[in-house]
């Protein structure tokens, strides 16, 4: 795994950390990949596990409309896409809960101890998952600091979700935010928002898929990022 260190880059003035959810906080992407494949097959759409990982981070309804247009050569309404997404959601929730990645809670604790806020920016439109975030990370996260598909009209890879997340955190300067992502579209969104973007390669994609999108640093796990957190604090002057 390629790994950069904060000392090789510019870490300063950070006030908030914006986490993606799936594949960063939860080891949930294998479940999502299966749910996407099974649900889309019901509607005559072919979607592979690789497709699920490549489009991760985008709003679910946008992903569905993209594949429907690509394979069926017709546009569907948001309402039609939502019905298909509801089926994907049903299958996903029948698969049981995904575990929290090791190191996530200690990292959140370290972020708070350094005076920064913990925030989540997800393309998910599943309200039960938002409630689960609040339950699992109640010591670190409040509802006002969660940005979901309901908060933006344009999802990742557009910068809108991360810019909205920064505003919810109470800041106006993208240089005050750190994005933590595991997906190419998410990294692209973070960089489009002009934020320092940390890539966590927790899935099967090659490192290049993340570095090509402009990730400032790359780690193989949240635990590896946690190990470097003291350097973040030192460079920030907290």
C-alpha positions as CSV (number, residue, x, y, z in Angstrom):
1,X,0.0,0.0,0.0
2,X,1.2,3.5,-0.8
3,X,1.1,5.8,2.2
4,X,1.9,9.4,2.6
5,X,2.4,11.3,5.8
6,X,1.0,14.7,6.9
7,X,4.5,16.1,7.2
8,X,4.8,15.7,3.4
9,X,1.8,17.9,2.8
10,X,0.1,21.0,4.2
11,X,-2.0,20.3,7.3
12,X,-3.0,23.6,8.9
13,X,-6.1,25.5,10.1
14,X,-8.4,22.5,10.1
15,X,-11.5,22.7,12.2
16,X,-13.7,19.9,11.1
17,X,-13.4,16.3,9.7
18,X,-16.0,15.1,7.2
19,X,-16.3,11.4,7.0
20,X,-17.9,9.4,4.3
21,X,-20.0,6.5,5.8
22,X,-19.9,3.3,3.8
23,X,-16.4,1.8,3.5
24,X,-15.0,4.4,5.9
25,X,-17.0,4.1,9.1
26,X,-18.6,0.8,8.4
27,X,-17.4,-2.3,6.5
28,X,-20.6,-2.3,4.6
29,X,-19.6,-2.2,1.0
30,X,-19.7,-6.0,0.4
31,X,-23.3,-5.9,1.5
32,X,-24.1,-3.0,-0.7
33,X,-22.5,-4.6,-3.7
34,X,-24.7,-7.7,-3.3
35,X,-27.8,-5.6,-2.7
36,X,-27.1,-3.6,-5.8
37,X,-26.6,-6.7,-8.0
38,X,-29.7,-8.5,-6.8
39,X,-32.1,-5.5,-6.8
40,X,-31.0,-4.2,-10.2
41,X,-31.4,-7.7,-11.7
42,X,-35.1,-7.6,-10.7
43,X,-35.5,-4.6,-13.0
44,X,-33.4,-6.0,-15.9
45,X,-30.3,-4.0,-15.1
46,X,-26.9,-5.7,-15.0
47,X,-24.7,-4.3,-12.2
48,X,-21.5,-5.9,-11.1
49,X,-19.7,-5.7,-7.7
50,X,-17.1,-3.6,-9.5
51,X,-19.8,-1.2,-10.6
52,X,-21.0,-0.9,-7.0
53,X,-17.6,0.1,-5.8
54,X,-16.9,2.4,-8.7
55,X,-20.2,4.4,-8.2
56,X,-20.1,4.3,-4.4
57,X,-20.7,7.7,-2.8
58,X,-23.2,8.9,-5.5
59,X,-26.8,9.3,-4.6
60,X,-28.6,5.9,-5.1
61,X,-31.2,7.4,-7.4
62,X,-28.5,9.0,-9.5
63,X,-26.7,5.6,-9.9
64,X,-30.0,3.9,-10.9
65,X,-30.9,6.6,-13.5
66,X,-27.3,6.4,-14.9
67,X,-27.4,2.6,-15.4
68,X,-31.0,2.6,-16.7
69,X,-30.1,5.2,-19.3
70,X,-26.9,3.3,-20.2
71,X,-28.5,-0.1,-20.6
72,X,-32.2,0.7,-21.5
73,X,-31.5,3.9,-23.4
74,X,-34.3,5.8,-21.7
75,X,-34.6,8.2,-18.8
76,X,-36.7,7.4,-15.8
77,X,-38.2,9.8,-13.3
78,X,-36.9,10.4,-9.8
79,X,-40.0,8.6,-8.5
80,X,-39.3,5.5,-10.6
81,X,-35.7,5.5,-9.5
82,X,-36.8,5.9,-5.8
83,X,-39.0,2.8,-6.1
84,X,-36.0,0.8,-7.4
85,X,-33.8,2.2,-4.7
86,X,-36.3,1.2,-2.1
87,X,-35.9,-2.4,-3.3
88,X,-32.2,-2.2,-3.0
89,X,-32.6,-0.8,0.5
90,X,-34.9,-3.7,1.5
91,X,-32.4,-6.3,0.4
92,X,-29.5,-4.5,2.1
93,X,-31.3,-4.3,5.4
94,X,-32.1,-8.0,5.3
95,X,-28.4,-8.8,5.2
96,X,-27.8,-7.7,8.8
97,X,-25.6,-5.0,10.3
98,X,-22.2,-4.2,9.0
99,X,-19.4,-3.8,11.6
100,X,-17.7,-0.6,12.5
101,X,-14.1,-0.5,11.2
102,X,-11.4,-0.8,13.9
103,X,-10.0,2.6,14.9
104,X,-13.0,4.7,13.9
105,X,-14.2,5.5,17.5
106,X,-10.7,6.2,18.8
107,X,-10.1,8.5,15.8
108,X,-13.3,10.4,16.5
109,X,-12.3,10.7,20.1
110,X,-8.9,12.1,19.0
111,X,-10.6,14.5,16.7
112,X,-12.8,15.9,19.4
113,X,-9.9,16.1,21.8
114,X,-8.0,18.3,19.4
115,X,-10.9,20.7,19.2
116,X,-12.3,19.7,15.8
117,X,-15.8,18.5,15.1
118,X,-16.9,15.1,13.7
119,X,-19.2,15.2,10.7
120,X,-20.6,12.6,8.2
121,X,-21.3,13.2,4.5
122,X,-23.0,10.3,2.8
123,X,-24.8,9.8,-0.5
124,X,-27.2,7.5,1.3
125,X,-30.9,8.2,1.4
126,X,-31.7,5.5,3.9
127,X,-33.1,7.1,7.0
128,X,-32.5,4.0,9.2
129,X,-28.8,4.3,8.4
130,X,-28.8,8.0,9.6
131,X,-30.5,6.9,12.9
132,X,-27.8,4.1,13.2
133,X,-25.0,6.7,12.9
134,X,-26.5,8.7,15.7
135,X,-26.8,5.5,17.9
136,X,-23.4,4.1,17.1
137,X,-21.5,7.4,17.4
138,X,-23.6,9.2,20.0
139,X,-20.5,10.4,21.9
140,X,-19.1,12.2,18.8
141,X,-21.8,13.0,16.3
142,X,-25.0,15.1,16.3
143,X,-27.8,15.0,13.7
144,X,-27.0,18.6,12.6
145,X,-23.6,17.4,11.5
146,X,-24.9,14.7,9.1
147,X,-25.3,15.5,5.4
148,X,-27.2,12.9,3.4
149,X,-28.8,12.6,0.0
150,X,-31.7,14.6,1.3
151,X,-29.6,17.7,1.8
152,X,-28.3,18.2,-1.8
153,X,-29.7,18.1,-5.3
154,X,-26.4,17.1,-6.8
155,X,-24.5,14.2,-5.1
156,X,-20.9,13.1,-5.3
157,X,-18.8,13.5,-7.5
158,X,-20.0,17.1,-7.4
159,X,-18.6,19.2,-4.5
160,X,-22.1,20.0,-3.1
161,X,-22.3,17.4,-0.4
162,X,-19.0,18.3,1.2
163,X,-19.6,22.0,0.9
164,X,-22.9,21.5,2.6
165,X,-21.3,19.4,5.3
166,X,-18.8,22.1,5.9
167,X,-21.5,24.7,6.2
168,X,-23.4,22.4,8.7
169,X,-20.2,22.2,10.7
170,X,-20.3,26.0,10.9
171,X,-17.4,26.9,8.6
172,X,-17.1,28.7,5.3
173,X,-13.5,28.1,4.2
174,X,-12.9,24.7,2.5
175,X,-9.3,24.8,3.8
176,X,-10.7,24.3,7.3
177,X,-12.1,20.8,6.4
178,X,-10.6,17.4,6.1
179,X,-12.5,14.8,3.9
180,X,-12.1,11.1,4.7
181,X,-13.1,8.9,1.8
182,X,-12.7,5.5,0.3
183,X,-14.4,5.9,-3.1
184,X,-13.1,7.5,-6.3
185,X,-16.3,9.6,-6.7
186,X,-16.0,10.7,-3.1
187,X,-12.3,11.7,-3.5
188,X,-13.2,13.6,-6.6
189,X,-16.0,15.4,-4.7
190,X,-13.6,16.3,-1.9
191,X,-11.1,17.7,-4.2
192,X,-13.7,19.6,-6.2
193,X,-14.7,21.2,-2.9
194,X,-11.1,22.2,-2.6
195,X,-10.7,20.3,0.7
196,X,-7.8,18.3,2.0
197,X,-8.8,14.7,1.1
198,X,-7.6,11.6,2.9
199,X,-8.2,8.3,1.0
200,X,-8.7,5.1,3.0
201,X,-8.4,2.1,0.6
202,X,-10.7,-0.3,2.5
203,X,-11.9,-2.2,-0.6
204,X,-10.7,-4.1,-3.7
205,X,-9.9,-1.0,-5.9
206,X,-6.3,-0.4,-6.7
207,X,-4.6,2.6,-4.9
208,X,-4.4,4.3,-8.3
209,X,-8.1,4.6,-8.5
210,X,-8.0,6.9,-5.5
211,X,-4.7,8.7,-6.2
212,X,-5.7,9.5,-9.8
213,X,-8.7,11.4,-8.4
214,X,-6.3,13.6,-6.4
215,X,-6.2,12.2,-2.9
216,X,-3.7,14.1,-0.8
217,X,-2.8,11.2,1.3
218,X,-3.6,7.5,1.1
219,X,-3.8,5.0,4.0
220,X,-4.7,1.3,4.0
221,X,-7.0,1.6,7.0
222,X,-8.5,4.1,9.5
223,X,-6.1,2.7,12.1
224,X,-3.1,3.8,10.0
225,X,-4.6,7.2,9.7
226,X,-5.2,7.3,13.5
227,X,-1.5,6.5,14.0
228,X,-0.7,9.7,12.1
229,X,-3.3,11.9,13.9
230,X,-0.7,13.4,16.3
231,X,1.1,14.8,13.3
232,X,-2.1,16.4,12.1
233,X,-2.6,18.1,15.5
234,X,1.0,19.1,15.7
235,X,0.9,20.7,12.2
236,X,-2.4,22.4,13.0
237,X,-1.0,24.0,16.1
238,X,-3.7,22.7,18.5
